[in-house]
Amino acid sequence: MNESEIDDSKAPLMEHLIEFRNRLVYSVIALLVAFILCYLVAEDLFAFLVRPLVEAMGDDIEGRRMIFTGLHEAFFTYIKIAFFTAMFVSFPVVATQIWIFVAPGLYKNEKGAFLPFLVVTPVLFFLGGALAYEIVMPLAWKFLLSFESSGEASLYSRAFTALIAEFPNLVNYLPTPAEPMALPIQSETRVSEYLSLSMKLIFAFGLCFQLPVLLTLLGRVGIVSSAGLKAKFKYSIVFAFIAAAILTPPDPLSQITLAIPIIVLYGISIVSVRMVEKKREAREALEDED
């Protein structure tokens, strides 16, 4: 191979690298612009994120507050929430840049297979995050706030006192209640901890809702099949509840709220993989005829 042939082989690589750099620069600029805009309204974004906690408190909102224990904590909390929001807002631009870079190297049928995933991925993530925000977070916060105490005597203590007053002999048979607390237990949530827990829930639900995308991609490359997924459906139920127990707060309602959608999405994945298989079979039959 002479020097001219070597130079010609390097040219396409350099063109691809330049194109990749351009698409990366556009994506970073879109993310940076979105971040600046989101930071300008970061306080409003955080107030929106806190709304489920306010609703969980109900009428007992007077005197409530959120705190930060480090001078930099509130600032970095706003930085994080602005960055998380900017990633989601700028995703359409980033996805477009990925498509512009990848599309020229794809066949027509590959383009038709790749493009829907770029569209469906953010939609499913948004649906998962919306489910966490609208349903799971209010239930979880209400459950966790139920551990607050006013410092007064417990229900059992009051019942014990009333029973002993009527039947003194029962004092030898009933366990003595603990002494009432002198101080109440009340939630004073740190802003950074609340953001961390909230984003963990939103991202967990958003990622779990990517299950049809993942399994359909695996089905398209032949790693999984609809028959295999259908045969493992009963195991998917067990794994769905295990994942829900790990990813959600320790209340049954939150776990069920995540586990049921995962099971439904697994069923949708079976249908989606089967559709991919039918298209592949039709294409192979057509090629055989040719």
Rosetta silent file (secondary structure, phi, psi, omega in degrees, C-alpha in Angstrom):
SEQUENCE: MNESEIDDSKAPLMEHLIEFRNRLVYSVIALLVAFILCYLVAEDLFAFLVRPLVEAMGDDIEGRRMIFTGLHEAFFTYIKIAFFTAMFVSFPVVATQIWIFVAPGLYKNEKGAFLPFLVVTPVLFFLGGALAYEIVMPLAWKFLLSFESSGEASLYSRAFTALIAEFPNLVNYLPTPAEPMALPIQSETRVSEYLSLSMKLIFAFGLCFQLPVLLTLLGRVGIVSSAGLKAKFKYSIVFAFIAAAILTPPDPLSQITLAIPIIVLYGISIVSVRMVEKKREAREALEDED
SCORE:     score description
SCORE:     0.000 S_00000001
   1 L     0.000  125.000 -179.990    0.000    0.000    0.000 S_00000001
   2 L   -84.736  176.640 -174.495    1.472    3.341   -1.070 S_00000001
   3 H   -65.531  -34.690 -179.467    1.255    6.650    0.783 S_00000001
   4 H   -66.016  -38.621  178.177   -1.679    7.967   -1.289 S_00000001
   5 H   -67.240  -37.581  176.965   -3.797    4.910   -0.454 S_00000001
   6 H   -63.529  -43.792  179.667   -2.954    5.314    3.247 S_00000001
   7 H   -63.643  -38.785  179.500   -3.972    8.979    3.131 S_00000001
   8 H   -65.356  -36.541 -179.709   -7.243    8.071    1.380 S_00000001
   9 H   -71.293  -28.136  179.282   -8.054    5.491    4.077 S_00000001
  10 H   -76.706  -27.658 -174.473   -7.411    8.071    6.804 S_00000001
  11 H   -58.873  -49.677  179.788   -9.690   10.676    5.221 S_00000001
  12 H   -60.842  -36.415  179.136  -13.045    8.995    6.000 S_00000001
  13 H   -63.869  -43.193  179.336  -11.934    8.412    9.602 S_00000001
  14 H   -64.815  -37.963  178.299  -11.019   12.071   10.036 S_00000001
  15 H   -63.593  -41.134  178.465  -14.358   13.125    8.547 S_00000001
  16 H   -65.476  -40.941  179.398  -16.213   10.892   11.022 S_00000001
  17 H   -64.993  -40.058  178.384  -14.181   12.253   13.934 S_00000001
  18 H   -65.374  -42.923  178.510  -14.897   15.839   12.879 S_00000001
  19 H   -63.422  -41.595  178.336  -18.592   15.053   12.505 S_00000001
  20 H   -62.490  -41.884  178.924  -18.604   13.348   15.925 S_00000001
  21 H   -62.056  -43.270 -179.351  -16.909   16.385   17.481 S_00000001
  22 H   -62.410  -45.096 -179.015  -19.476   18.730   15.952 S_00000001
  23 H   -65.900  -36.731  178.335  -22.434   16.682   17.206 S_00000001
  24 H   -66.272  -41.232  178.911  -20.843   16.437   20.662 S_00000001
  25 H   -63.152  -44.200  179.261  -20.298   20.208   20.785 S_00000001
  26 H   -62.571  -38.745  179.949  -23.930   20.877   19.809 S_00000001
  27 H   -66.432  -43.322  179.652  -25.136   18.451   22.482 S_00000001
  28 H   -65.204  -40.387  178.374  -22.981   20.052   25.185 S_00000001
  29 H   -62.747  -42.916  178.678  -24.153   23.531   24.163 S_00000001
  30 H   -62.112  -42.365  178.280  -27.794   22.401   24.358 S_00000001
  31 H   -64.988  -41.391 -178.928  -27.192   20.904   27.802 S_00000001
  32 H   -65.467  -44.264  178.862  -25.383   24.034   28.994 S_00000001
  33 H   -63.010  -44.629  179.094  -28.129   26.380   27.762 S_00000001
  34 H   -62.705  -38.412  179.612  -30.818   24.193   29.333 S_00000001
  35 H   -63.579  -44.237 -179.563  -28.848   24.089   32.596 S_00000001
  36 H   -62.464  -44.964 -179.881  -28.564   27.890   32.777 S_00000001
  37 H   -64.527  -40.561  179.959  -32.272   28.326   32.094 S_00000001
  38 H   -68.958  -34.351  179.220  -33.192   25.639   34.643 S_00000001
  39 H   -67.094  -31.950  179.231  -30.930   27.164   37.288 S_00000001
  40 H   -64.068  -26.006  179.339  -32.720   30.497   36.902 S_00000001
  41 L  -116.948   24.673 -176.441  -35.925   28.755   37.990 S_00000001
  42 H   -60.790  -36.639 -179.849  -34.291   26.181   40.292 S_00000001
  43 H   -64.541  -40.010  177.133  -36.171   27.470   43.325 S_00000001
  44 H   -67.943  -38.030  177.494  -39.484   26.983   41.517 S_00000001
  45 H   -63.116  -40.879  179.041  -38.398   23.513   40.362 S_00000001
  46 H   -68.123  -37.950  176.757  -37.571   22.543   43.925 S_00000001
  47 H   -62.226  -38.087  176.560  -40.918   23.911   45.124 S_00000001
  48 H   -64.607  -39.309 -179.790  -42.599   21.728   42.491 S_00000001
  49 H   -69.769  -27.763 -178.455  -40.625   18.729   43.740 S_00000001
  50 H   -81.573  -14.873 -174.728  -41.637   19.459   47.347 S_00000001
  51 H   -53.580  -42.022  177.326  -45.367   19.580   46.530 S_00000001
  52 H   -60.140  -34.304  178.416  -45.969   15.840   47.315 S_00000001
  53 H   -68.342  -40.548  178.519  -44.431   16.374   50.765 S_00000001
  54 H   -63.440  -42.370  179.191  -46.670   19.384   51.408 S_00000001
  55 H   -65.796  -36.097  179.499  -49.723   17.371   50.348 S_00000001
  56 H   -66.908  -31.414  178.156  -48.674   14.475   52.603 S_00000001
  57 H   -71.741  -25.200  177.161  -48.514   16.868   55.579 S_00000001
  58 L    65.034 -133.543 -178.177  -52.103   17.911   54.919 S_00000001
  59 L   -76.373  -14.646 -177.829  -53.494   20.490   57.319 S_00000001
  60 L   -86.134   57.121 -175.167  -50.533   20.084   59.687 S_00000001
  61 L  -103.698  -17.209 -177.272  -48.431   22.539   57.687 S_00000001
  62 L   -66.593  130.256  179.707  -48.141   25.410   60.154 S_00000001
  63 L    82.804   -2.016  179.854  -44.644   25.765   61.540 S_00000001
  64 L   -76.362  152.973  178.219  -43.203   23.244   59.078 S_00000001
  65 L  -159.425  163.766  170.110  -39.913   23.939   57.373 S_00000001
  66 L  -114.506  150.038 -172.650  -37.040   22.370   55.456 S_00000001
  67 E  -126.656  161.315  165.003  -33.477   22.912   56.578 S_00000001
  68 L  -132.877  137.110 -172.427  -29.897   22.788   55.316 S_00000001
  69 L  -101.468   -3.291  175.345  -27.052   22.102   57.715 S_00000001
  70 L  -124.533  147.114 -177.387  -24.156   23.222   55.544 S_00000001
  71 L   -60.020  -32.369 -176.360  -23.622   26.688   54.062 S_00000001
  72 L   -91.961   -6.034 -169.442  -23.207   25.224   50.572 S_00000001
  73 H   -62.125  -47.816 -178.606  -26.008   22.634   50.818 S_00000001
  74 H   -64.524  -40.134 -179.949  -28.870   24.706   49.371 S_00000001
  75 H   -60.882  -49.643 -178.648  -26.669   26.015   46.544 S_00000001
  76 H   -69.712  -26.590  174.776  -25.550   22.557   45.447 S_00000001
  77 H   -64.225  -44.229  177.565  -29.112   21.274   45.785 S_00000001
  78 H   -66.001  -35.959  176.868  -30.251   23.875   43.247 S_00000001
  79 H   -61.661  -45.654 -177.878  -27.272   22.974   41.022 S_00000001
  80 H   -65.403  -45.160 -177.805  -28.262   19.302   41.065 S_00000001
  81 H   -68.017  -33.131  176.044  -31.945   19.860   40.382 S_00000001
  82 H   -66.923  -39.839 -179.248  -31.086   22.244   37.535 S_00000001
  83 H   -68.832  -44.191  178.853  -28.709   19.682   36.031 S_00000001
  84 H   -60.328  -43.792  179.711  -31.194   16.794   36.325 S_00000001
  85 H   -67.580  -39.195 -179.720  -33.918   18.864   34.690 S_00000001
  86 H   -64.135  -36.459  178.219  -31.558   20.118   31.988 S_00000001
  87 H   -61.406  -41.773 -179.547  -30.613   16.553   31.039 S_00000001
  88 H   -71.571  -43.386 -177.713  -34.251   15.700   30.450 S_00000001
  89 H   -64.778  -38.493 -176.324  -35.090   18.972   28.671 S_00000001
  90 L   -85.452   -3.802 -176.603  -32.065   18.770   26.358 S_00000001
  91 H   -58.936  -41.186  178.188  -32.529   15.080   25.521 S_00000001
  92 H   -56.971  -38.642  178.458  -34.480   15.756   22.277 S_00000001
  93 H   -68.205  -44.709  179.420  -31.573   17.857   20.992 S_00000001
  94 H   -62.527  -42.969  179.137  -29.012   15.273   22.071 S_00000001
  95 H   -63.220  -37.854  177.265  -31.073   12.464   20.513 S_00000001
  96 H   -63.611  -40.929  178.683  -31.318   14.444   17.270 S_00000001
  97 H   -65.911  -38.563  176.189  -27.538   14.874   17.183 S_00000001
  98 H   -62.230  -42.642 -178.615  -27.081   11.138   17.765 S_00000001
  99 H   -65.632  -42.840  179.714  -29.506   10.422   14.932 S_00000001
 100 H   -62.355  -35.803 -179.275  -27.777   12.837   12.520 S_00000001
 101 H   -75.639  -38.775 -173.102  -24.419   11.182   13.270 S_00000001
 102 H   -87.059  -34.684 -170.746  -25.598    7.565   13.088 S_00000001
 103 H   -55.588  -42.272 -178.296  -28.253    7.693   10.343 S_00000001
 104 H   -60.235  -24.043 -178.984  -25.931    7.997    7.300 S_00000001
 105 H   -93.760    6.191 -177.641  -24.289    4.678    8.183 S_00000001
 106 L  -106.042  147.745  170.742  -27.548    2.749    8.559 S_00000001
 107 L   -73.806  168.510 -176.224  -29.579    0.826    5.999 S_00000001
 108 H   -60.033  -44.266 -179.155  -33.196    1.801    5.441 S_00000001
 109 H   -69.155  -30.151  177.445  -34.566   -1.026    7.602 S_00000001
 110 H   -71.662  -36.131  175.812  -32.041   -0.213   10.342 S_00000001
 111 H   -62.981  -42.916  179.428  -33.140    3.427   10.346 S_00000001
 112 H   -64.689  -25.932  179.310  -36.735    2.336   10.728 S_00000001
 113 H   -84.778  -33.733 -173.107  -35.721    0.172   13.697 S_00000001
 114 H   -82.175  -39.382 -174.114  -33.482    2.707   15.456 S_00000001
 115 H   -60.171  -44.491 -179.441  -35.572    5.881   15.201 S_00000001
 116 H   -58.658  -32.570 -179.307  -38.599    4.682   17.243 S_00000001
 117 H   -66.877  -34.712  177.592  -36.357    3.872   20.213 S_00000001
 118 H   -67.059  -29.523  179.929  -35.077    7.458   20.316 S_00000001
 119 H   -81.958  -43.293 -173.495  -38.687    8.661   20.446 S_00000001
 120 H   -73.567  -34.204 -175.109  -40.078    6.082   22.869 S_00000001
 121 H   -55.774  -53.888  179.558  -37.230    6.209   25.414 S_00000001
 122 H   -67.032  -31.071  179.576  -37.898    9.732   26.801 S_00000001
 123 H   -64.630  -46.139  179.251  -41.666    9.180   26.668 S_00000001
 124 H   -66.323  -38.663  178.250  -41.439    6.040   28.809 S_00000001
 125 H   -62.713  -42.221  178.505  -38.991    7.710   31.186 S_00000001
 126 H   -62.900  -41.686  179.415  -41.395   10.632   31.600 S_00000001
 127 H   -63.545  -40.897  177.982  -44.310    8.268   32.286 S_00000001
 128 H   -65.026  -44.393  177.736  -42.283    6.428   34.925 S_00000001
 129 H   -64.483  -37.710  179.022  -41.202    9.666   36.594 S_00000001
 130 H   -65.704  -38.552  177.400  -44.768   10.996   36.506 S_00000001
 131 H   -62.994  -42.895  178.972  -46.041    7.832   38.196 S_00000001
 132 H   -63.499  -42.583 -175.984  -43.439    8.221   40.941 S_00000001
 133 H   -71.748  -43.719 -171.785  -44.241   11.914   41.424 S_00000001
 134 H   -83.601  -29.713 -172.967  -48.031   11.771   41.316 S_00000001
 135 H  -117.736  -53.122 -171.135  -48.726    8.483   43.132 S_00000001
 136 H   -71.257  -46.929 -176.360  -45.724    6.908   44.828 S_00000001
 137 H   -61.959  -45.974  176.689  -44.148    9.955   46.468 S_00000001
 138 H   -59.539  -40.640  178.721  -47.350   11.171   48.214 S_00000001
 139 H   -65.791  -44.613 -178.242  -48.016    7.648   49.523 S_00000001
 140 H   -65.612  -43.899 -178.404  -44.416    7.140   50.626 S_00000001
 141 H   -66.040  -38.381  178.934  -44.124   10.538   52.315 S_00000001
 142 H   -63.767  -39.356  177.792  -47.422   10.041   54.139 S_00000001
 143 H   -64.782  -45.499 -177.731  -46.211    6.658   55.402 S_00000001
 144 H   -68.980  -34.794  177.621  -42.857    8.035   56.570 S_00000001
 145 H   -70.732  -16.811  179.981  -44.464   11.044   58.257 S_00000001
 146 L   -67.788  -12.533  179.127  -46.693    8.673   60.227 S_00000001
 147 L   -85.072    0.480  173.433  -43.689    7.965   62.470 S_00000001
 148 L   -68.355  153.387 -179.251  -43.885   11.459   63.924 S_00000001
 149 E  -136.079  140.694  179.250  -44.983   11.651   67.539 S_00000001
 150 L   -82.174   -9.366 -178.604  -46.593   14.453   69.505 S_00000001
 151 L    88.441   -0.962  178.612  -44.914   13.326   72.733 S_00000001
 152 L   -86.640  174.325  179.526  -48.217   12.479   74.369 S_00000001
 153 L   -63.148  143.880 -179.180  -49.222    9.108   75.766 S_00000001
 154 L   -72.367  168.664  178.535  -49.758    6.390   73.151 S_00000001
 155 H   -61.466  -40.872  179.626  -53.123    4.828   72.349 S_00000001
 156 H   -64.860  -38.834 -179.645  -52.115    1.659   74.205 S_00000001
 157 H   -63.696  -41.824  178.605  -51.063    3.697   77.248 S_00000001
 158 H   -67.118  -39.565  178.201  -54.418    5.456   77.367 S_00000001
 159 H   -66.222  -38.896  178.793  -56.285    2.152   76.932 S_00000001
 160 H   -61.593  -44.514 -179.839  -54.140    0.539   79.649 S_00000001
 161 H   -62.064  -42.688 -179.408  -54.943    3.353   82.091 S_00000001
 162 H   -66.201  -40.946 -179.650  -58.677    3.076   81.395 S_00000001
 163 H   -66.260  -43.535 -178.634  -58.702   -0.729   81.811 S_00000001
 164 H   -65.490  -33.881  178.049  -56.763   -0.658   85.083 S_00000001
 165 H   -63.605  -34.983 -179.250  -59.135    1.977   86.446 S_00000001
 166 H   -88.013  -38.194 -176.336  -62.070   -0.399   85.812 S_00000001
 167 L  -129.895   84.419 -175.200  -60.329   -3.729   86.441 S_00000001
 168 H   -59.790  -28.675 -177.670  -57.337   -3.293   88.813 S_00000001
 169 H   -67.307  -19.726 -178.912  -56.505   -7.023   88.782 S_00000001
 170 H   -70.302  -12.283 -177.345  -55.505   -6.844   85.113 S_00000001
 171 H   -61.333  -25.585 -179.463  -52.341   -4.950   86.038 S_00000001
 172 H   -82.973  -10.449 -174.000  -50.583   -8.285   86.680 S_00000001
 173 L  -114.226  -16.120 -178.579  -51.453   -9.677   83.233 S_00000001
 174 L  -104.083  141.540  176.623  -50.942   -6.757   80.842 S_00000001
 175 L   -66.203  137.034 -179.063  -47.549   -5.379   79.780 S_00000001
 176 L   -72.604  128.612 -179.656  -46.851   -1.996   81.294 S_00000001
 177 L   -68.251  155.179  177.765  -46.754    0.735   78.608 S_00000001
 178 L   -68.270  156.325  178.304  -43.639    2.796   78.122 S_00000001
 179 L   -65.468  140.717  177.779  -43.471    6.196   79.696 S_00000001
 180 L   -63.111  146.447 -178.156  -44.785    8.962   77.419 S_00000001
 181 L   -71.522  146.745  178.012  -42.096   10.998   75.695 S_00000001
 182 L   -81.916  -25.872 -177.486  -41.298   14.432   77.041 S_00000001
 183 L  -123.010  145.163  177.821  -40.483   15.803   73.552 S_00000001
 184 L   -75.993  158.045  172.588  -42.300   15.312   70.226 S_00000001
 185 E  -106.339  116.431 -176.243  -40.679   13.678   67.200 S_00000001
 186 L  -133.566  142.600 -178.494  -41.171   15.914   64.168 S_00000001
 187 L   -76.480  128.278  168.544  -39.725   15.831   60.678 S_00000001
 188 L  -129.210   88.769 -168.962  -37.361   18.624   59.667 S_00000001
 189 L   -74.406  135.012  173.771  -36.209   17.416   56.277 S_00000001
 190 E   -77.615  139.947 -175.571  -32.852   18.456   54.851 S_00000001
 191 H   -63.487  -38.037 -178.639  -33.145   19.843   51.319 S_00000001
 192 H   -69.824  -39.508  179.373  -30.270   17.713   49.979 S_00000001
 193 H   -67.806  -38.866  178.840  -31.642   14.495   51.463 S_00000001
 194 H   -64.998  -43.839  178.526  -35.114   15.209   50.110 S_00000001
 195 H   -61.633  -43.618 -178.927  -33.725   15.881   46.624 S_00000001
 196 H   -61.203  -46.381 -179.390  -31.631   12.710   46.753 S_00000001
 197 H   -67.370  -41.630 -179.697  -34.550   10.504   47.787 S_00000001
 198 H   -64.621  -45.769 -178.961  -36.963   12.110   45.317 S_00000001
 199 H   -68.757  -31.816  175.853  -34.585   11.819   42.362 S_00000001
 200 H   -61.637  -44.593  179.132  -33.792    8.234   43.319 S_00000001
 201 H   -65.248  -46.701 -177.557  -37.496    7.381   43.093 S_00000001
 202 H   -63.290  -45.023  179.959  -38.042    9.290   39.849 S_00000001
 203 H   -68.798  -36.363  178.652  -34.983    7.792   38.151 S_00000001
 204 H   -62.157  -46.456  179.044  -35.802    4.297   39.437 S_00000001
 205 H   -67.492  -41.312  179.030  -39.295    4.444   37.972 S_00000001
 206 H   -61.527  -42.457  179.718  -38.058    6.062   34.771 S_00000001
 207 H   -69.847  -38.476  177.734  -35.413    3.384   34.251 S_00000001
 208 H   -62.359  -31.445  179.303  -37.830    0.554   35.063 S_00000001
 209 L   -75.167   -4.741  174.468  -40.140    1.894   32.375 S_00000001
 210 L   -84.674    2.182 -177.498  -37.331    1.331   29.849 S_00000001
 211 H   -55.536  -46.109  178.079  -37.910   -2.421   30.128 S_00000001
 212 H   -61.503  -36.518  179.085  -39.836   -2.703   26.808 S_00000001
 213 H   -64.073  -46.785 -178.460  -37.094   -0.757   25.005 S_00000001
 214 H   -63.143  -50.050 -176.688  -34.344   -2.993   26.402 S_00000001
 215 H   -68.356  -33.747  177.227  -36.098   -6.296   25.749 S_00000001
 216 H   -67.160  -39.581  175.569  -37.203   -5.240   22.263 S_00000001
 217 H   -62.746  -43.183  178.276  -33.615   -4.338   21.374 S_00000001
 218 H   -64.990  -36.120  176.395  -32.421   -7.694   22.715 S_00000001
 219 H   -67.673  -35.490 -179.474  -35.151   -9.397   20.726 S_00000001
 220 H   -65.905  -36.096  179.365  -34.132   -7.556   17.574 S_00000001
 221 L   -89.443   -0.210  173.899  -30.550   -8.844   17.815 S_00000001
 222 L    87.981   11.660 -179.883  -31.763  -12.353   18.678 S_00000001
 223 L   -77.062  -36.937  177.624  -30.599  -12.564   22.297 S_00000001
 224 L  -123.202  161.285  178.142  -34.111  -13.096   23.667 S_00000001
 225 L  -131.040  158.427 -179.774  -37.289  -14.498   22.142 S_00000001
 226 H   -64.455  -35.849  178.979  -40.964  -13.980   22.846 S_00000001
 227 H   -65.527  -41.911  178.728  -41.362  -17.666   23.694 S_00000001
 228 H   -65.773  -40.899  177.968  -38.514  -17.502   26.205 S_00000001
 229 H   -65.003  -39.226  179.692  -39.882  -14.338   27.800 S_00000001
 230 H   -65.873  -38.268 -179.734  -43.343  -15.884   28.015 S_00000001
 231 H   -67.336  -26.767 -178.238  -41.949  -19.014   29.672 S_00000001
 232 L   -98.662   15.548 -176.225  -40.206  -16.875   32.308 S_00000001
 233 H   -61.085  -41.083 -178.210  -43.243  -14.697   33.054 S_00000001
 234 H   -65.005  -32.074  177.068  -43.814  -16.223   36.513 S_00000001
 235 H   -72.258  -31.866 -179.967  -40.208  -15.458   37.448 S_00000001
 236 H   -63.594  -31.667  178.372  -40.635  -11.881   36.249 S_00000001
 237 H   -63.838  -44.285  179.558  -43.359  -11.387   38.857 S_00000001
 238 H   -63.467  -47.165 -178.469  -40.967  -12.389   41.636 S_00000001
 239 H   -66.062  -31.862  178.357  -38.156  -10.188   40.299 S_00000001
 240 H   -62.875  -43.549 -179.336  -40.579   -7.266   39.878 S_00000001
 241 H   -73.356  -31.851  175.597  -41.482   -7.331   43.559 S_00000001
 242 H   -65.508  -45.911  178.288  -37.823   -7.781   44.572 S_00000001
 243 H   -62.139  -40.683  179.500  -36.831   -4.744   42.470 S_00000001
 244 H   -64.534  -38.425  179.428  -39.734   -2.761   43.905 S_00000001
 245 H   -66.352  -32.148 -179.195  -38.705   -3.646   47.457 S_00000001
 246 H   -78.956  -38.962 -169.772  -35.153   -2.430   46.780 S_00000001
 247 H   -89.636  -18.612 -174.982  -35.993    0.753   44.886 S_00000001
 248 L  -110.530  163.570  173.143  -38.954    2.109   46.866 S_00000001
 249 L   -60.105  162.206 -170.167  -39.477    3.186   50.489 S_00000001
 250 L   -81.038   45.127  173.447  -40.477    0.355   52.846 S_00000001
 251 L  -117.243  141.596 -174.084  -44.238    0.692   52.555 S_00000001
 252 H   -58.772  -37.278 -176.840  -46.319   -1.925   50.696 S_00000001
 253 H   -62.686  -43.181  178.836  -48.290    0.572   48.600 S_00000001
 254 H   -64.044  -41.039 -179.628  -45.154    2.074   47.006 S_00000001
 255 H   -65.177  -43.292  178.802  -43.752   -1.371   46.270 S_00000001
 256 H   -66.201  -36.754 -178.925  -46.972   -2.584   44.673 S_00000001
 257 H   -64.299  -29.440  175.658  -47.233    0.647   42.671 S_00000001
 258 H   -87.988  -39.311 -175.176  -43.852   -0.092   41.061 S_00000001
 259 H   -65.038  -42.817 -177.735  -44.145   -3.885   40.817 S_00000001
 260 H   -63.228  -47.300  175.675  -47.455   -3.923   38.910 S_00000001
 261 H   -59.809  -36.300  178.226  -46.260   -1.558   36.123 S_00000001
 262 H   -61.849  -42.663  179.369  -43.063   -3.625   35.746 S_00000001
 263 H   -64.347  -42.820  178.351  -45.149   -6.772   35.264 S_00000001
 264 H   -63.548  -43.096  179.092  -47.406   -4.999   32.754 S_00000001
 265 H   -64.794  -33.487  175.823  -44.364   -3.629   30.879 S_00000001
 266 H   -63.977  -42.090  177.059  -42.883   -7.136   30.781 S_00000001
 267 H   -63.283  -40.828  176.770  -46.097   -8.349   29.137 S_00000001
 268 H   -63.023  -36.333  179.124  -45.900   -5.472   26.630 S_00000001
 269 H   -62.978  -38.893  178.023  -42.285   -6.453   25.944 S_00000001
 270 H   -60.493  -44.930  178.708  -43.381   -9.989   25.026 S_00000001
 271 H   -63.842  -43.017 -178.966  -45.842   -8.570   22.486 S_00000001
 272 H   -63.739  -43.493  179.002  -43.219   -6.145   21.138 S_00000001
 273 H   -64.958  -37.718  178.488  -40.589   -8.874   20.724 S_00000001
 274 H   -64.429  -38.124  176.956  -43.162  -11.084   18.988 S_00000001
 275 H   -64.246  -40.313  177.150  -43.901   -8.278   16.502 S_00000001
 276 H   -62.360  -42.037  179.805  -40.175   -7.945   15.805 S_00000001
 277 H   -64.515  -40.051  179.104  -39.945  -11.702   15.203 S_00000001
 278 H   -63.825  -41.670  177.727  -42.886  -11.642   12.777 S_00000001
 279 H   -63.826  -39.968  178.947  -41.258   -8.835   10.770 S_00000001
 280 H   -64.897  -43.741  179.142  -37.980  -10.759   10.704 S_00000001
 281 H   -62.714  -40.375  179.279  -39.740  -13.950    9.563 S_00000001
 282 H   -65.500  -40.098 -179.735  -41.590  -12.054    6.823 S_00000001
 283 H   -67.670  -41.092  178.831  -38.348  -10.448    5.627 S_00000001
 284 H   -67.022  -37.460  177.430  -36.514  -13.795    5.597 S_00000001
 285 H   -64.482  -38.495  178.244  -39.387  -15.447    3.707 S_00000001
 286 H   -66.760  -38.715  177.868  -39.250  -12.684    1.106 S_00000001
 287 H   -66.541  -37.505  178.413  -35.486  -13.095    0.743 S_00000001
 288 H   -64.515  -37.095  177.997  -35.904  -16.849    0.294 S_00000001
 289 H   -65.623  -36.937  178.073  -38.415  -16.286   -2.506 S_00000001
 290 L   -69.331    0.000    0.000  -35.957  -13.972   -4.275 S_00000001
